[in-house]
Amino acid sequence: MSCFDDLYPRVNKSKVKFGKLPSGGFKHLLHIFHWTRTPEEGKWMVHTKSEQEQPAKRFVEFYIPNATNLLESSTSFKRLDSSSDVVYSNKRISALMQVAPLHLFPYSEEIFRQLLNFEQRYPVYGLPVTAHFACMKSLLQTKADVKLLQKKGIVFCSVNNGEEDVLRFLHNVGSFLVDEVKACIPDDLNSLSEKVIEHHERDVSIAYSEFKSQFCPNRWVIISVIAAITLFVLTFIQTVYSALGYYKGT
């Protein structure tokens, strides 16, 4: 499998070195390829109907706001240095979504089709690639969304047309999941969607984001304001001490 180390998604090195092999062994070479490029087992699982009353949700039912809209509720994005994973943490007024990078090359569509098809046929091994792709498909709806995540180091595209090719890739593979596979999503992803939407619709988060955009547009403005306040305070203190020294002298 070392012949494929230079392909994206990249190898999860910690899992390959220290992870546990599947209890039932590998089904075939595609299973090995999938196993080397996914997070540790136990996350992004889907339950069968016998374990819960409601059937698993379909890929077409998954929704979170796109990246530029999430900015309106003080949600920030960060690159997650792992394979096919998404981590979301929301605080009182802000939230952070960490996403594994999406590298697109001419061969990417075929690889993603194979990995996603494998997960839908063998859901017992988890659906991490499905979860990652579903999030990227929802986050990247416009060219502005692509540019935003490119700046964050989450999206890379080696094809000439850039943003258009990213959107075309997401559309083609998404159609494959809906039309041909009728893909389902893991339970964890459904919970993530509920958390994201709840935070996005929170009034205090929207107000905080508007405050930041108006008064703190970037870190250098914040640093300049802090420096100005500090300089004013020091000048004021110096003036007070000078005045006290003058009155004591008289």
Backbone torsions as a table, in degrees:
resi	resn	phi	psi	omega
1	MET	NA	-11.5	178.6
2	SER	-64.7	-16.4	176.8
3	CYS	-65.5	-19.3	-175.8
4	PHE	-109.2	16.9	-177.2
5	ASP	-66.2	-24.2	-177.0
6	ASP	-90.9	5.1	178.8
7	LEU	-91.0	151.2	176.5
8	TYR	-107.9	141.5	1.5
9	PRO	-61.2	145.1	-175.6
10	ARG	-76.1	165.4	-179.3
11	VAL	-68.7	137.8	172.2
12	ASN	-83.9	92.5	-170.3
13	LYS	-63.2	-39.5	-179.4
14	SER	-64.4	-37.2	179.5
15	LYS	-69.7	-40.6	-179.6
16	VAL	-64.8	-36.7	-177.4
17	LYS	-80.9	-40.5	-170.4
18	PHE	-122.2	-7.7	-176.3
19	GLY	-73.7	160.7	178.2
20	LYS	-88.2	138.7	178.3
21	LEU	-71.2	154.5	177.7
22	PRO	-56.6	138.9	-176.2
23	SER	-60.2	-35.3	-179.2
24	GLY	-91.8	8.3	-177.3
25	GLY	79.5	178.7	179.7
26	PHE	-89.8	142.5	-179.9
27	LYS	-77.0	-44.1	-177.5
28	HIS	-167.4	-174.3	-175.7
29	LEU	-63.2	-35.9	178.8
30	LEU	-63.2	-34.7	177.3
31	HIS	-63.5	-41.9	178.5
32	ILE	-63.9	-45.2	179.5
33	PHE	-59.2	-44.4	178.9
34	HIS	-63.4	-44.3	-177.2
35	TRP	-62.1	-36.0	-177.4
36	THR	-75.1	-10.5	-172.9
37	ARG	-122.1	18.5	-179.0
38	THR	-126.1	160.2	178.4
39	PRO	-66.3	177.6	177.4
40	GLU	-61.6	149.0	180.0
41	GLU	-64.9	160.9	178.9
42	GLY	108.7	-11.2	178.5
43	LYS	-121.5	154.7	-179.5
44	TRP	60.1	46.6	178.0
45	MET	-98.2	160.1	175.1
46	VAL	-127.3	136.7	-178.1
47	HIS	-93.4	155.8	177.3
48	THR	-83.6	167.3	-177.9
49	LYS	-62.7	-27.9	-178.4
50	SER	-70.3	-19.4	-177.5
51	GLU	-96.3	-11.5	178.4
52	GLN	-153.1	158.2	-176.4
53	GLU	-72.5	-41.2	-177.0
54	GLN	-89.0	138.6	175.8
55	PRO	-69.7	163.0	-179.5
56	ALA	-63.5	144.3	179.0
57	LYS	-72.5	148.7	179.5
58	ARG	-85.4	158.8	179.4
59	PHE	-56.9	-38.8	-176.8
60	VAL	-67.6	-18.5	-179.6
61	GLU	-86.8	-13.2	-176.4
62	PHE	-74.3	139.1	179.2
63	TYR	-153.0	133.9	161.8
64	ILE	-140.1	153.4	178.9
65	PRO	-60.7	155.4	179.0
66	ASN	-72.8	169.1	-168.9
67	ALA	-60.3	-46.8	-178.3
68	THR	-66.4	-32.1	176.2
69	ASN	-70.1	-36.6	179.4
70	LEU	-64.7	-26.6	175.9
71	LEU	-60.9	-28.1	-178.1
72	GLU	-69.6	-15.6	177.0
73	SER	-113.7	29.8	176.1
74	SER	57.9	44.3	174.0
75	THR	-103.0	126.1	178.7
76	SER	-109.0	163.9	-175.7
77	PHE	-125.3	145.8	-179.9
78	LYS	-144.3	143.9	177.8
79	ARG	-72.0	133.2	178.5
80	LEU	-106.4	117.0	-176.4
81	ASP	-81.2	70.9	175.0
82	SER	-151.3	178.4	-177.1
83	SER	-99.4	126.0	171.1
84	SER	48.3	58.6	-179.4
85	ASP	-141.1	157.7	177.6
86	VAL	-139.8	132.8	178.7
87	VAL	-128.0	128.4	-178.8
88	TYR	-124.9	130.1	177.5
89	SER	-135.3	124.3	179.5
90	ASN	-114.0	136.5	178.0
91	LYS	-103.4	-162.0	-176.2
92	ARG	-66.5	-43.8	-176.4
93	ILE	-125.7	-9.7	179.8
94	SER	-132.5	168.5	-179.3
95	ALA	-146.4	157.2	179.1
96	LEU	-131.4	126.7	175.3
97	MET	-113.4	116.6	177.7
98	GLN	-101.8	126.2	-173.0
99	VAL	-128.8	135.4	174.4
100	ALA	-65.0	143.1	-175.4
101	PRO	-66.6	148.8	176.4
102	LEU	-111.5	109.3	178.2
103	HIS	-101.3	125.2	-177.6
104	LEU	-114.8	127.7	176.8
105	PHE	-130.1	172.7	178.8
106	PRO	-56.9	-25.8	-179.0
107	TYR	-91.1	-4.5	-170.0
108	SER	-63.3	-39.8	-176.1
109	GLU	-61.6	-42.6	-179.5
110	GLU	-66.9	-40.9	179.5
111	ILE	-63.8	-44.8	-179.8
112	PHE	-65.4	-38.2	177.4
113	ARG	-60.3	-42.0	-179.0
114	GLN	-69.0	-43.9	-179.9
115	LEU	-64.8	-43.5	-179.9
116	LEU	-67.5	-39.2	178.3
117	ASN	-64.3	-39.0	178.2
118	PHE	-62.5	-44.5	-177.9
119	GLU	-63.4	-37.9	-179.3
120	GLN	-71.6	-28.9	178.8
121	ARG	-81.6	-28.7	-179.2
122	TYR	-129.1	66.5	-176.2
123	PRO	-64.8	-15.8	179.8
124	VAL	-62.7	-21.9	179.8
125	TYR	-91.6	7.4	177.3
126	GLY	93.4	165.1	-177.6
127	LEU	-128.1	50.0	-176.6
128	PRO	-66.9	-38.5	179.5
129	VAL	-68.4	-39.1	176.5
130	THR	-60.9	-44.2	-179.7
131	ALA	-63.2	-45.6	-179.1
132	HIS	-64.0	-44.6	-179.1
133	PHE	-66.4	-40.3	179.8
134	ALA	-60.6	-41.1	178.5
135	CYS	-66.1	-45.0	179.8
136	MET	-63.9	-38.0	179.9
137	LYS	-63.3	-37.9	179.3
138	SER	-77.6	-38.7	-177.5
139	LEU	-69.8	-34.9	-173.3
140	LEU	-104.3	89.0	179.3
141	GLN	-107.3	-23.3	-177.8
142	THR	-134.8	169.8	177.0
143	LYS	-63.2	-34.0	178.7
144	ALA	-63.4	-37.3	176.9
145	ASP	-63.7	-43.4	-179.4
146	VAL	-63.1	-45.2	-179.9
147	LYS	-61.9	-38.5	179.8
148	LEU	-62.0	-48.5	-178.5
149	LEU	-75.0	-22.8	172.3
150	GLN	-65.9	-41.2	178.5
151	LYS	-64.1	-30.2	179.7
152	LYS	-83.7	-1.0	-179.8
153	GLY	75.7	23.1	-177.5
154	ILE	-99.6	-26.5	-179.0
155	VAL	-122.3	131.3	175.4
156	PHE	-130.8	136.7	-179.7
157	CYS	-138.1	123.6	-179.0
158	SER	-93.3	-2.7	-177.4
159	VAL	-85.2	153.1	-169.7
160	ASN	-60.0	-42.3	-171.5
161	ASN	-79.5	-2.6	172.5
162	GLY	61.2	-114.6	-174.6
163	GLU	-58.3	-38.9	-179.7
164	GLU	-63.1	-39.1	180.0
165	ASP	-69.7	-33.8	176.4
166	VAL	-63.3	-47.8	-179.6
167	LEU	-65.5	-37.2	178.6
168	ARG	-66.5	-40.8	177.7
169	PHE	-60.7	-46.8	-179.3
170	LEU	-63.1	-38.9	179.4
171	HIS	-66.5	-45.5	-176.7
172	ASN	-65.3	-47.9	-179.0
173	VAL	-70.5	-35.7	176.6
174	GLY	-63.1	-39.8	176.9
175	SER	-64.6	-36.7	177.3
176	PHE	-61.9	-41.6	-180.0
177	LEU	-67.7	-37.2	-176.5
178	VAL	-79.0	-48.5	-170.8
179	ASP	-82.3	-44.1	-172.8
180	GLU	-94.9	-41.2	-173.9
181	VAL	-96.9	-28.4	-173.1
182	LYS	53.8	55.0	-169.5
183	ALA	-66.9	148.3	172.7
184	CYS	-106.5	163.3	-178.7
185	ILE	-114.2	154.9	178.6
186	PRO	-70.6	156.9	-178.7
187	ASP	-62.2	-36.5	-180.0
188	ASP	-60.8	-35.3	-179.1
189	LEU	-69.9	-35.0	176.2
190	ASN	-64.3	-40.6	177.0
191	SER	-65.5	-39.6	178.2
192	LEU	-61.9	-42.2	178.9
193	SER	-58.8	-44.1	-179.9
194	GLU	-63.0	-40.7	179.3
195	LYS	-66.2	-43.0	-178.5
196	VAL	-63.8	-46.8	-178.7
197	ILE	-64.8	-41.2	178.9
198	GLU	-60.2	-44.9	179.2
199	HIS	-67.1	-41.1	-176.0
200	HIS	-64.4	-29.4	-178.0
201	GLU	-93.2	3.2	-179.0
202	ARG	-78.5	126.0	-175.3
203	ASP	-62.0	-39.1	-176.7
204	VAL	-66.3	-34.0	178.3
205	SER	-68.8	-40.0	178.2
206	ILE	-65.1	-42.8	179.8
207	ALA	-64.6	-40.4	179.8
208	TYR	-65.2	-39.3	178.7
209	SER	-64.8	-41.3	178.0
210	GLU	-64.5	-38.9	177.4
211	PHE	-62.5	-44.5	179.9
212	LYS	-63.3	-42.8	-176.8
213	SER	-67.4	-30.0	-177.5
214	GLN	-87.1	-41.1	-172.7
215	PHE	-109.2	-17.9	179.9
216	CYS	-134.8	64.9	-174.4
217	PRO	-65.6	-28.6	176.0
218	ASN	-154.1	170.7	-173.5
219	ARG	-65.8	-30.3	-177.9
220	TRP	-70.8	-33.3	175.0
221	VAL	-64.3	-43.5	179.0
222	ILE	-60.8	-45.2	180.0
223	ILE	-62.8	-40.4	179.7
224	SER	-64.3	-41.6	179.4
225	VAL	-65.0	-44.0	179.1
226	ILE	-62.8	-42.3	179.5
227	ALA	-63.7	-40.0	179.5
228	ALA	-65.6	-42.0	178.7
229	ILE	-64.5	-42.3	179.2
230	THR	-62.2	-44.1	179.6
231	LEU	-63.6	-39.5	178.7
232	PHE	-63.9	-43.8	-179.6
233	VAL	-63.1	-44.6	-179.9
234	LEU	-64.3	-40.3	178.1
235	THR	-64.9	-40.9	178.7
236	PHE	-62.9	-43.7	179.2
237	ILE	-62.1	-43.5	179.2
238	GLN	-62.2	-40.1	179.3
239	THR	-64.5	-42.5	179.0
240	VAL	-61.9	-46.2	179.8
241	TYR	-64.1	-36.7	179.1
242	SER	-65.8	-41.0	179.6
243	ALA	-66.1	-41.9	178.9
244	LEU	-64.1	-39.2	178.3
245	GLY	-65.4	-34.6	179.2
246	TYR	-67.6	-45.0	-179.2
247	TYR	-67.7	-35.4	177.8
248	LYS	-66.9	-36.2	179.9
249	GLY	-68.1	-30.8	179.7
250	THR	-86.3	NA	NA
